[in-house]
């Protein structure tokens, strides 16, 4: 297996892919109504405290390929959470 460089600016703008900055709203579950922003990054760049989540993380895996308005179910130790994709951004900060 070899690594490939992925340019976020070349990713489809209408779906969550590697390099995306995503705003999620919790629709149901313990934290219903809360929003959070995260960025899908490589394993070596992951830093949950700063919202940088590895593409292999459970939350990233359930939202990859989703578009704005789509929902995804995430199992957690406290039950299922339904997450909605609010926005997708690929611009640099």
N, C-alpha and C positions, 0 to 999 in steps of 0.2 A: 504494500500500500504506500502511496506517496501523497504528499501534501500538495494542494493547489491553491494559488492565490485567488481570493474571491474579492472582487471590487464591488463594494456596496452600491456605488453609483450605477452599476450595470444590472442590479437586481430588479425584478419586476416591482414596480411601485405599488401595485395593488394587492400584494400578499407578503406575509411575514416570511423572510428568508434570513440567512446569515448576514449580519451587519445591520439589521433593522433596529431602530429604536421604536419601541412599541408602548402605547398606553393601553392598559387593561383595566376594565371595571369588573369588580366582583358582583355578579348578578344574584347569586344565591350562595348560601353558606354563612359561616360565622362572621365574615367581614363584608356582607352585602352592602353595596353602595360605595365601597372604597375604590379608589383608583391608584394605580402604581405605574411607573414608567420603568422599562428595562431595555437593555440592549443585548442582542444575541451575538455572542462572541465565541472565539476559540477557547478551548479548555485552558490554555496557559494564560489567557487574558481575563478569566472569570474573577469577579470580585463582587460578591453579593451585596456587601455593604454599600457599594457604589452603583448598584443596579445593573451590573455587567454579569450576565448569566450565560454559561456555556451552552452551546447548541445541543449538548447531550443531556442537559438537566431536564427533569420531568416537565417543568413548566414550559420550557422551550419546545420540547417534543410535541406537546399537545397544541401549541399555537402555530408551529411551522406550517406554511401553506395556507393559512387562514387569511381572510380579508377583513376590511373594516366592516363592523356589524356582525361578523361571524362569532359564534360562541364555541367554547371548548370546555370539557369537563376535566377537572384535575382532582385526583384522589389525594387526600391528605390524612394524616393520623386522626384528625377530628371529623372526617367525613368528606363528602364531595363538595367541590366548589365549582360553580359555573362561571366562567370568565368570558367577557365580551371584549373583542378588539375594538378600541375606540379610535386609535390613529396609528399610522405606520409612517415612519420617517427614515430616510437614508442620508440626510445631510450631516455634515460634520458640525460639531459644536464650535 
